[in-house]
Amino acid sequence: MILVSACLLGNNVKYNGGNNYNQAVINFLKDKEYLPICPESAGGLTIPRLPSEIRGGTGAEVLAGNATVISKEGIPVTEAFLKGAKSLESLLKKYDVTMAILKENSPSCGVTAIYDGSFSKKKIPGMGVAAALLHAHGIPVYSEKNLPFICPKDKA
């Protein structure tokens, strides 16, 4: 089973109520079993919602209690991000999850880059909270940006 950020499949779960539909992801998933996920929604955040960023580190530091997630208006949302990420643990137990394809730059799903917490569109290397949790469980995580390296013939 492959976990996939629901926004990449065209589901309107993005913070602004939109999506990040990605044809390359759709092509890759053809004939594969997958499960759409949105850790932010699973954590109880609304759609739409204020944009959020990790302040003081990356998703791994949030999981360790050494960084926080904050909305653009300064509202702490760390607990919702942790709840959403941890909700994925039950899926790992229920399904034979072999990999995840997650939305790059997201504070939940970023795989190689996230925003730096300043809301200035500056990115730093690191994973989002859910990506870091999956990685800690040994699940290979990829983003829509490095998916073509998994399957070059499926480039869209």
N, C-alpha and C positions, 0 to 999 in steps of 0.2 A: 504494500500500500504506500502511496506517495501522498504526503501532506502538501497542500498547495495554498498559498495565500489567495483567499477568495476574490480579492480585488483584481488579481491577474486573470481570473476567469470571467471578468466582466460584472461581478456582483458589486452593487453600489454600497460598499462598506467603508470606503475611504473616509478620512476625517471630514472632508467637505461634502460628503454624500455621493461622490462620484466613484469611479473605478479606474483601474490601470490595466484594462484589457490588453493582453499580449498574445498575438497570434502564434509566435514561436513556442510559447508555453502550451497553447492549445494543440499545436502540431505534435509536440513531444508527448503529450498525454494520450494521444490517439492510441487506442487499443491497450491502455494501461489502467489499472485500478488506482483511483485517487480520491482524496477527501478534501473538500474546500474547508479552510479554517480562517478565522479572523480572531487572533488573540485579544485584540482591543475590544471587540464586541463581546467576546466570551468573558472578558474581565468586567463587563457591565458598563462600558462607555457607550454613549449614545451615538447615533448617526443622524445628522452631522454632529461633530464635536470640535472643540478647539484643537488646533495643532499642538502636539507635545514633542518634547525633546528630552534626551537624557542629559542631566547636568552632573558633572563631576566624574565622568568615566564612560564606560560602555555597559552593555547589557550584563556582562559577567560581573561587573562591579555592583550593578543594581541587585543581582541575585545574591551577592555576598553582603549586601547591606551597606555598601560603601559609596553608592551614588543614588541619585533620585531621578524621577521622571516628573517633569513639571509642564503645565500647559502654558501657552503663550501669555496668558493673563496672570501667571504666577501661582496657579492652583496646583497643589501637589496631587499627582495621579499615580504615584508609584504603586500603591496597593492594587489598583485596577490592572496595571501592567503585569504585576506579579501573579495576580489571580488568573489572568488570561493565559500567561505563559504556563503556569502550573496546571491549567485545565488540559493542556496537551499531554501531560503525563498519563492520564487515563486512556487516551487514544493509543499511546505506545503499548499499553498493556492489552488493550482490546483488539488491536489490529497488528499485523506484522508490518510495521512501518519500516521501509527500507531507505527512504530519503525524504527530503523536503525541498520544495521550490518556493522561495519566499521573496517578498518585495524588497528590493535593495533600498537603502537609505532610511527605512522605517525604524522608529524607536523600538518596535516590537520585532520586526522581521528582517531588518538589515543584516546582510551576510558579510560583506567586506567593508561597508561604510555606513555611518550614521551621521546625523547632524550633531554639531558640537554643543548644543544646549544654549546657544546665544541667540537663536532665531534670526541669524544673519545669513543663512543658507550656506554656511561654511561646514564642510564635511571633515570627519576624522576617520581613521581606520578603526574598525571594530564591528561587533555584532550588536543587534538589538536584543531585548530581553528574551523573547521567545526563541530566537535563533540560538542564543547562547545556551539556553536550557536544553534545546534539542541536541546541540553540539556536545554538551556535557554528558548526555545520555548515549553518545556514540552514533547519533544519526547524522549522516552526511547532509549538509545544507548547501544549497545552491541558490542563486538569485536568477531572475530573468536576464540579467546581464552576462552571467557566465554559463547559462544553459547551452548556448551553441558549442561550448567546449565539451559538453557531455555527448552531444549528438550532432556533429557538424552537418550531417545530411539533412537535418530537420530545420535548418535556418529558414526563417520566414522573411 
